[in-house]
Amino acid sequence: MVSVNVINGKLSQAEINAYINRAHELYPEKTIESIDLKLDGDFVDVDYHFADVPFQRIRRITGYLVGTLDRFNNAKRAEVEDRVKHGVADNRIKQTVNKAS
């Protein structure tokens, strides 16, 4: 069931159903949670709100694309433990350098 919010006026149920049907035609692969319809004279601004899409993080670890490590044997798990992990630079380092300049 799609929730429809009409702002700044009223629309007939037939018009609301037409906007819902159009949304399903435009975005058949997405789940539409709600639609905001802002009326402005002869114009209508349409704002679609979609359901979140769950995803699994895929990483390249030791030459393999994996989502989890549960299928790795002990040797591959040891490789993962021993590998160098690169992180994002810490902003505190940048601030210290700027103060010294």
Secondary structure, 3 states (H helix, E strand, C coil): CCEEEEECCCCCHHHHHHHHHHHHHHCCCCCEEEEEEEEECCEEEEEEEECCCCCCCCEEECCEEECCCCCCCHHHHHHHHHCCCCCCCCHHHHHHHHHHC
